[in-house]
């Protein structure tokens, strides 16, 4: 059975004022399959090409935090973030930080969990 899903590409934007970015991850949500997953990978050379002084440990920590939000609502979070769909909406909302989501895209896959890795390979690595 094919499950519809939505996903966003996570972008590293070291200087928001310049608008330059490099893809560093994906967040995928499939309501029918009950999947909300973040997959990420930091290509250090690409990130350093945008900003040689970038704090890549902080970038990795921010991406790991996105992964934790996918797994469960943040501690002390508003009850509005209790469902996967609401957390995806929150994670995919535009923001002006060093990790920004791109536009929401859609697709369908037999295994949405594995699809997150496929998208990571295609769009990030």
TAZI-V961243 format. One record per run of one state. SS is the DSSP state (~ for helix, > for strand, _ for the rest). FROM is the first residue (numbers start at 1). TO is the last residue. If there is no record, write none. Layout:
ss->SS from->FROM to->TO
ss->SS from->FROM to->TO
This chain:
ss->_ from->1 to->2
ss->> from->3 to->12
ss->_ from->13 to->21
ss->> from->22 to->30
ss->_ from->31 to->34
ss->> from->35 to->40
ss->_ from->41 to->43
ss->~ from->44 to->50
ss->_ from->51 to->55
ss->~ from->56 to->71
ss->_ from->72 to->78
ss->~ from->79 to->81
ss->_ from->82 to->83
ss->~ from->84 to->91
ss->_ from->92 to->98
ss->> from->99 to->101
ss->_ from->102 to->104
ss->> from->105 to->109
ss->_ from->110 to->111
ss->~ from->112 to->123
ss->_ from->124 to->125
